[in-house]
Amino acid sequence: MIRRVFWVGVGAGLAVVVIVRGKRIIARYTPAGVADQAQERVQELSARTSGLLAEMRAEFTRARTERERELLAALLADGQEAPEVVRARRTRERRAPTDAWDEDEDELGYSF
């Protein structure tokens, strides 16, 4: 009799395990389950791709800056001013008022 109770208990336990696992398998392969898995994979792929693109951009920016410095050093003659200094001086000169306009107005005899 104890043998029969044991085997009935084993059968009941296996039935519970099969039902629970079966529900999981069915949920995984139904359209909603497949959609959830696909969404998770797309999110994972998106995260990896954005990380890779950020790394590529940072590496490209670093390499571009380094190459720009190399080219600038190769183009400038010894003792030549850096382009930034020349640009700043030209900008100040353009913004500075000149007396040339006043001389032209005096010569022409009228002013606008």
VMD Tcl script that draws the C-alpha trace (Angstrom):
set ca {
  {0.00 0.00 0.00}
  {2.78 2.42 0.79}
  {4.22 1.62 -2.60}
  {1.02 2.70 -4.28}
  {0.88 5.97 -2.28}
  {4.48 6.66 -3.23}
  {3.80 6.16 -6.93}
  {0.61 8.24 -6.77}
  {2.66 11.07 -5.18}
  {5.36 10.76 -7.83}
  {2.70 10.87 -10.57}
  {1.04 13.94 -9.02}
  {4.40 15.72 -8.72}
  {5.30 14.94 -12.32}
  {1.88 16.14 -13.44}
  {2.44 19.49 -11.69}
  {5.92 19.86 -13.19}
  {4.67 19.01 -16.70}
  {1.76 21.46 -16.41}
  {3.91 24.34 -15.14}
  {6.67 23.81 -17.70}
  {4.12 23.24 -20.44}
  {2.49 26.59 -19.69}
  {5.89 28.30 -19.90}
  {6.66 26.65 -23.23}
  {3.26 27.52 -24.63}
  {3.59 31.12 -23.44}
  {7.02 31.35 -25.05}
  {5.81 30.19 -28.46}
  {2.50 32.03 -28.64}
  {2.41 35.29 -30.63}
  {2.59 37.39 -27.46}
  {5.58 35.41 -26.19}
  {7.35 35.61 -29.50}
  {6.70 39.36 -29.65}
  {8.13 39.81 -26.15}
  {11.27 37.88 -27.07}
  {11.67 39.84 -30.28}
  {11.25 43.12 -28.42}
  {13.88 42.13 -25.85}
  {16.34 41.17 -28.59}
  {15.73 44.40 -30.49}
  {16.32 46.44 -27.33}
  {19.52 44.51 -26.63}
  {20.74 44.99 -30.19}
  {19.87 48.69 -30.06}
  {21.85 49.15 -26.84}
  {24.88 47.36 -28.27}
  {24.68 49.32 -31.53}
  {24.43 52.69 -29.81}
  {27.39 51.81 -27.60}
  {29.42 50.78 -30.61}
  {28.52 53.96 -32.49}
  {29.47 56.11 -29.50}
  {32.85 54.37 -29.32}
  {33.39 54.79 -33.06}
  {32.53 58.49 -32.90}
  {34.88 59.10 -29.98}
  {37.71 57.25 -31.73}
  {37.06 59.13 -34.99}
  {37.06 62.49 -33.20}
  {40.30 61.67 -31.40}
  {42.00 60.51 -34.61}
  {40.74 63.52 -36.58}
  {42.03 65.95 -33.95}
  {45.41 64.23 -33.86}
  {45.72 64.23 -37.66}
  {44.68 67.89 -37.83}
  {47.48 68.77 -35.39}
  {49.97 66.79 -37.48}
  {48.93 68.51 -40.71}
  {48.97 71.94 -39.09}
  {52.46 71.34 -37.72}
  {53.63 70.17 -41.15}
  {52.18 73.23 -42.93}
  {53.36 75.95 -40.57}
  {56.83 77.31 -41.09}
  {59.18 77.73 -38.15}
  {58.16 80.76 -36.13}
  {54.86 81.21 -37.96}
  {51.86 82.18 -35.84}
  {49.08 79.69 -35.21}
  {46.00 80.20 -37.39}
  {43.82 80.89 -34.35}
  {45.98 83.87 -33.39}
  {45.89 85.28 -36.92}
  {42.11 84.82 -37.14}
  {41.57 86.57 -33.81}
  {43.74 89.52 -34.87}
  {41.89 89.84 -38.20}
  {38.54 89.76 -36.42}
  {39.64 92.55 -34.07}
  {40.92 94.59 -37.02}
  {37.61 94.20 -38.88}
  {35.60 95.27 -35.85}
  {37.81 98.23 -35.01}
  {36.43 101.51 -36.36}
  {38.60 103.18 -38.94}
  {39.02 106.84 -39.76}
  {39.02 106.11 -43.50}
  {35.29 106.76 -43.68}
  {35.68 110.13 -42.07}
  {38.37 111.08 -44.60}
  {36.12 110.10 -47.52}
  {33.23 112.13 -46.13}
  {35.43 115.19 -45.74}
  {36.69 114.81 -49.31}
  {33.24 114.40 -50.84}
  {31.63 117.13 -48.80}
  {28.58 115.23 -47.65}
  {27.66 112.50 -45.25}
  {25.01 109.81 -45.11}
}
mol new
graphics top color blue
foreach p $ca { graphics top sphere $p radius 0.5 }
foreach p [lrange $ca 0 end-1] q [lrange $ca 1 end] { graphics top cylinder $p $q radius 0.2 }
display resetview
